[in-house]
Amino acid sequence: MKSYLLTIFLIVTLPLSKSLGIPEEEGILLLDSTNFIMALKIHKIILINFFASWCQHCRHFEPVFSELNQMMMNQGFKIRLAKIEGTQNQQISAQFQINSFPTLKLFFNGKAIDYSGLKNTSEILTWINNKFESLPRLLSNQKEIDDLMSNKPSLVYFFPDGDENAKDVLELVSL
């Protein structure tokens, strides 16, 4: 009886933990009023681009946001990027005091942190690094380790090749 309950539980929760039905575009979550709260609950850290489809500045920022997403995925960040059309989701925009587009907000455990810097990849990445300096990330070569250690004291945990627990341990210690 217990094995059936466990099997049913895994079948029910596995699809929820994978995608939960939130659409994506190039790895960026596409949010609206139907999935916004769910995304905040699922992802402890999420950077959201509030944009307007008619906004010229938003159109110029879109490739920058896509590049930022690629850079963060390549560097092993555990921060999801998302975007929401602010004029079509006015209640959410009002709730988070979105008065202009594009506006970036970093949500950490559901609480919003305003971003007011320049809208380029290096500035945003620097800001995120400053907010979460201790975020664990997977380093894949000696140069990355040397770069990390040259900036400030760091803790590096070594996983031997073939260690199947490495990914689980990294997930456990990540935000």
C-alpha positions in Angstrom: 0.0 0.0 0.0 2.8 2.4 0.9 4.6 1.9 -2.5 1.4 2.8 -4.4 0.9 6.0 -2.4 4.5 7.0 -3.0 4.2 6.3 -6.7 1.1 8.4 -6.9 2.7 11.2 -5.0 5.7 11.2 -7.4 3.5 11.2 -10.5 1.4 14.1 -9.2 4.3 16.3 -8.1 6.9 15.7 -10.8 5.1 17.7 -13.5 4.5 20.5 -11.0 8.1 20.8 -10.1 9.3 20.7 -13.7 7.4 23.4 -15.5 4.1 24.0 -13.7 2.6 25.2 -16.9 4.4 28.5 -17.0 5.3 29.3 -20.6 8.8 30.2 -21.5 10.5 32.0 -24.4 14.2 31.3 -24.8 14.4 30.3 -21.1 12.6 33.4 -19.8 9.3 32.8 -18.0 6.3 34.5 -19.6 4.1 35.8 -16.7 0.6 37.2 -16.5 -2.1 37.5 -13.9 -2.8 33.7 -14.0 0.7 32.5 -13.1 2.5 35.5 -11.5 1.9 34.4 -7.8 2.7 30.8 -8.7 6.1 31.8 -10.2 7.0 33.8 -7.1 6.2 30.8 -4.9 8.1 28.3 -7.0 11.2 30.4 -7.6 12.9 31.9 -4.5 14.8 34.4 -6.6 13.3 35.8 -9.8 14.2 38.9 -11.8 11.1 40.2 -13.6 11.1 42.7 -16.5 7.9 44.7 -16.5 7.4 45.9 -20.1 4.9 47.4 -22.4 4.6 46.0 -26.0 4.3 49.5 -27.4 7.4 50.9 -25.6 10.4 51.5 -27.8 12.8 51.4 -24.8 11.4 47.9 -23.9 12.0 46.7 -27.5 15.6 47.9 -27.2 16.0 46.2 -23.8 14.6 42.9 -24.9 17.8 41.5 -26.5 19.8 42.8 -23.4 17.4 40.8 -21.1 17.8 37.7 -23.3 21.6 38.0 -23.2 21.5 38.4 -19.5 19.4 35.3 -19.2 21.9 33.3 -21.3 24.9 34.6 -19.3 23.2 33.7 -16.0 22.3 30.2 -17.2 25.9 29.7 -18.5 27.3 30.8 -15.2 25.1 28.5 -13.2 23.0 31.2 -11.4 19.9 29.9 -9.7 17.9 33.0 -10.5 15.1 32.8 -13.0 14.3 35.6 -15.4 10.8 36.4 -16.3 8.8 39.1 -18.1 5.3 40.4 -17.8 3.4 42.8 -20.0 2.6 45.6 -17.5 -0.2 47.3 -19.4 -2.1 44.0 -19.9 -1.6 43.1 -16.2 -2.4 46.5 -14.6 -3.4 45.1 -11.2 0.1 43.5 -10.8 1.8 46.7 -12.1 -0.2 48.8 -9.6 0.6 46.4 -6.8 4.4 46.8 -7.4 4.2 50.5 -8.3 5.3 50.1 -11.9 5.2 53.6 -13.3 7.4 53.3 -16.3 8.7 50.7 -18.7 10.9 48.8 -18.8 11.1 48.3 -15.0 13.2 45.5 -13.3 12.3 44.0 -10.0 14.2 41.3 -8.2 12.0 39.1 -6.1 13.6 37.3 -3.2 11.2 35.0 -1.4 8.3 37.0 -2.8 9.6 40.4 -1.7 10.4 42.9 -4.4 13.7 44.8 -4.6 13.9 47.7 -7.1 16.6 47.9 -9.7 17.5 51.4 -10.6 20.8 51.1 -12.5 21.6 51.1 -16.1 19.9 48.6 -18.3 22.8 46.7 -19.6 24.0 43.1 -18.9 27.2 44.0 -17.0 25.4 46.6 -14.7 22.5 44.2 -13.9 24.8 41.3 -13.4 27.1 43.3 -11.0 24.0 44.5 -9.1 22.7 40.9 -8.7 26.2 39.7 -7.7 26.3 42.4 -5.0 22.9 41.4 -3.7 23.7 37.7 -3.6 27.5 37.4 -3.3 27.2 34.1 -1.6 25.1 32.3 -4.2 26.5 28.9 -4.8 27.4 28.2 -8.5 29.0 25.4 -10.4 32.5 26.1 -11.5 33.7 24.0 -14.4 37.4 24.8 -14.7 40.5 26.0 -12.8 40.3 29.5 -14.3 36.8 30.0 -12.8 38.0 28.8 -9.4 41.1 31.1 -9.6 38.9 34.1 -10.6 36.5 33.4 -7.7 39.3 33.0 -5.1 41.2 36.1 -6.3 38.3 38.4 -5.4 37.7 37.5 -1.8 37.8 34.5 0.6 35.6 31.7 -0.8 34.5 28.2 0.0 35.0 25.8 -2.8 33.6 22.3 -2.6 35.1 19.7 -5.0 33.0 17.0 -6.7 35.1 14.3 -8.3 34.1 13.4 -11.9 31.2 11.0 -11.9 29.9 12.0 -8.5 26.2 11.6 -9.0 25.4 13.5 -5.8 27.1 16.7 -6.9 24.0 18.2 -8.6 21.8 17.3 -5.6 24.2 18.9 -3.1 24.5 22.0 -5.2 20.7 22.2 -5.4 20.4 21.8 -1.6 22.8 24.6 -0.8 21.5 27.0 -3.5 18.8 29.5 -2.8 
